[in-house]
Amino acid sequence: QVQLVESGGGLVQPGGSLRLSCAASGSIFRFYAMGWYRQAPGKQRELVATKTSGGSTDYADSVKGRFTISRDNAKNTVYLQMTNLKPEDTAVYYCNAHTGPVSGIDYWGKGTLVTVSS
């Protein structure tokens, strides 16, 4: 069973920065893609950023230029560096591991809350 544990959330002022971490049980190299999603109150979960094992990245338009996703395969950890945070970034952030287009299995962490407020 795959376990994903997020950390690094918290309260930050607008314009501030946070780095989220997602530690996986076992090697993350086996996953086709790992990423971050978020869900704000009253809204659907949405993609924030993903990175494939081949290094391709994808970002939501709303975070391009502000957020950076990275993978450390040696540490089985995925990071989301968030800068210039805005109140609309407030949400629960979830780590995702996707096995690829053939098996199509998604694993999720329990989430970490990011609150951007003055």
C-alpha positions in Angstrom: 0.0 0.0 0.0 1.4 3.4 -1.0 1.4 6.1 1.7 1.9 9.8 0.9 2.4 12.2 3.8 2.3 15.9 3.2 3.9 18.5 5.4 4.9 22.2 5.4 1.5 23.9 5.3 0.6 26.8 7.6 -0.3 30.4 7.8 1.6 32.9 5.7 1.1 36.5 4.7 0.4 37.5 1.2 3.7 37.7 -0.8 5.3 35.1 1.4 6.7 31.7 0.6 6.2 28.1 1.8 7.6 24.8 0.8 5.4 21.7 0.9 6.9 18.2 1.1 5.3 14.9 0.2 7.1 11.8 1.6 6.2 8.5 0.0 6.5 5.0 1.4 8.9 3.3 -1.0 10.4 4.5 -4.2 8.7 7.2 -6.2 10.6 6.4 -9.3 8.0 3.7 -10.0 5.4 6.4 -10.5 4.7 7.8 -13.9 3.9 11.2 -12.3 3.7 12.9 -9.0 2.0 16.1 -8.3 0.1 18.5 -6.2 -3.6 19.3 -6.2 -5.6 21.7 -4.0 -9.1 22.2 -2.9 -10.4 25.5 -1.6 -13.6 25.7 0.5 -16.6 25.2 -1.7 -14.6 24.4 -4.8 -13.5 21.3 -6.6 -10.1 19.9 -6.3 -7.8 21.2 -9.0 -4.4 20.5 -10.4 -1.6 22.7 -9.2 1.5 21.0 -10.6 2.8 17.7 -11.8 6.1 16.2 -12.7 6.7 13.0 -14.6 9.5 10.6 -14.0 10.9 11.8 -17.3 11.1 15.4 -16.0 8.1 17.0 -17.8 6.2 19.5 -15.7 2.7 20.9 -15.9 1.4 23.9 -13.9 -2.0 25.5 -13.5 -2.0 28.9 -15.2 -2.7 30.6 -11.9 0.6 29.4 -10.3 2.9 29.6 -13.3 6.0 31.6 -12.4 5.3 31.4 -8.7 5.3 27.7 -7.8 7.9 25.1 -8.6 7.6 21.3 -8.3 10.5 19.1 -7.8 11.2 15.4 -7.1 14.0 13.9 -5.1 14.0 10.2 -6.1 16.7 9.4 -3.6 14.6 10.7 -0.7 11.3 9.5 -2.1 10.0 13.0 -1.7 8.2 15.6 -3.9 8.3 19.3 -3.1 6.2 22.3 -4.0 8.0 25.6 -3.6 5.4 28.3 -3.4 6.4 32.0 -3.7 4.5 35.3 -3.9 1.5 33.6 -2.3 -1.9 35.2 -2.7 -5.1 34.8 -0.6 -6.6 32.8 -3.5 -3.9 30.2 -2.9 -5.6 29.3 0.4 -6.6 25.6 0.2 -5.9 22.1 1.3 -3.0 20.8 -0.8 -2.9 17.2 -1.6 0.0 15.1 -2.9 -0.8 12.7 -5.7 1.1 9.7 -7.2 -0.1 8.4 -10.6 0.9 5.1 -12.0 0.5 6.0 -15.6 -1.9 5.7 -18.5 -2.0 1.9 -18.6 -2.9 1.1 -15.0 -4.3 4.5 -14.2 -4.1 4.3 -10.4 -4.0 7.4 -8.3 -2.8 7.5 -4.7 -3.5 10.5 -2.4 -2.2 12.0 0.8 -4.5 13.4 3.4 -3.6 17.0 2.7 -1.9 19.9 4.3 -3.7 23.3 4.8 -2.2 26.4 3.4 -3.7 29.7 4.6 -2.6 33.0 3.0 -3.9 35.9 5.0 -2.7 39.1 6.6 
